[in-house]
Amino acid sequence: MRESGISIQPGRDRRTLGCEVERGQVEHLNTDPTTAMAYNADRSQDVYTLNATAKGIAVKLKTNSIAVEFIRRYIITKKWSSEAVAIRSRWYF
């Protein structure tokens, strides 16, 4: 069955299913010296879990209102570049 036909059954978009299949692709060695690509659900879940944990820390700028006002004042009011504000903020924070 084609990818678009499979995606209709569970009510998912074709692209969602395509990403799932792409994550789960593994190369299997056949009994003769050839290889074949196959889908492995465990591999797909492992890749998904790894990608979900590798996103870095959350932005803490929302909780630091002093830093927000500092950045806003220098970028909007004084028309500084973001790089200049980053260098200047190292002195204060």
C-alpha positions as CSV (number, residue, x, y, z in Angstrom):
1,M,0.0,0.0,0.0
2,R,1.3,3.5,-0.8
3,E,2.2,6.0,1.8
4,S,-0.7,8.3,1.0
5,G,-3.2,5.3,1.3
6,I,-1.8,4.3,4.6
7,S,-2.0,7.8,6.0
8,I,-5.7,8.0,5.3
9,Q,-6.5,5.0,7.5
10,P,-5.2,6.4,10.9
11,G,-6.3,10.0,10.0
12,R,-2.8,11.4,9.8
13,D,-1.2,13.7,7.2
14,R,0.9,12.1,4.5
15,R,3.9,14.1,5.6
16,T,3.6,12.9,9.2
17,L,3.7,9.3,8.1
18,G,6.6,10.0,5.8
19,C,8.7,11.4,8.6
20,E,7.8,8.4,10.7
21,V,8.9,6.0,8.0
22,E,12.1,8.0,7.3
23,R,13.1,7.9,11.0
24,G,12.6,4.1,11.1
25,Q,14.5,3.1,8.0
26,V,17.2,0.6,8.7
27,E,19.4,-1.4,6.4
28,H,18.9,-5.2,6.7
29,L,21.4,-7.8,5.5
30,N,19.6,-10.5,3.5
31,T,20.7,-14.2,3.5
32,D,22.5,-13.6,0.2
33,P,25.0,-10.7,0.2
34,T,22.5,-8.1,-0.6
35,T,20.9,-5.5,1.6
36,A,17.4,-4.1,1.8
37,M,15.8,-1.1,3.5
38,A,13.1,-1.9,6.0
39,Y,11.0,-0.1,8.6
40,N,11.8,-0.7,12.3
41,A,9.3,0.9,14.8
42,D,11.8,0.6,17.7
43,R,14.4,2.5,15.7
44,S,11.9,5.1,14.8
45,Q,11.0,5.6,18.5
46,D,14.6,5.8,19.6
47,V,15.4,8.5,17.0
48,Y,12.3,10.4,18.0
49,T,13.2,10.3,21.7
50,L,16.7,11.4,21.0
51,N,15.6,14.3,18.9
52,A,13.1,15.3,21.5
53,T,15.7,15.5,24.3
54,A,18.3,17.3,22.2
55,K,16.5,20.6,22.0
56,G,18.6,22.5,24.7
57,I,17.4,24.5,27.7
58,A,14.3,26.6,27.7
59,V,14.7,30.4,27.3
60,K,14.7,32.1,30.7
61,L,14.4,35.6,29.3
62,K,10.6,35.7,30.1
63,T,11.3,35.5,33.9
64,N,14.0,38.1,33.9
65,S,12.2,41.4,33.4
66,I,15.3,43.5,34.2
67,A,17.1,41.9,31.3
68,V,14.1,42.3,29.0
69,E,13.9,46.0,29.8
70,F,17.6,46.4,29.3
71,I,17.5,44.7,25.9
72,R,14.3,46.6,24.8
73,R,15.9,50.0,25.8
74,Y,19.1,49.5,23.9
75,I,17.6,47.8,20.8
76,I,14.4,49.9,20.3
77,T,15.2,53.2,21.9
78,K,19.0,53.5,21.3
79,K,18.9,51.5,18.0
80,W,21.8,49.3,18.9
81,S,22.5,46.0,17.2
82,S,21.7,42.8,18.9
83,E,25.5,41.9,19.0
84,A,26.3,45.2,20.7
85,V,23.6,44.6,23.3
86,A,24.9,41.1,23.9
87,I,28.4,42.4,24.6
88,R,27.1,45.2,26.8
89,S,24.8,42.9,28.7
90,R,27.8,40.8,29.8
91,W,28.9,43.8,31.9
92,Y,25.6,44.0,33.7
93,F,24.5,40.4,34.1
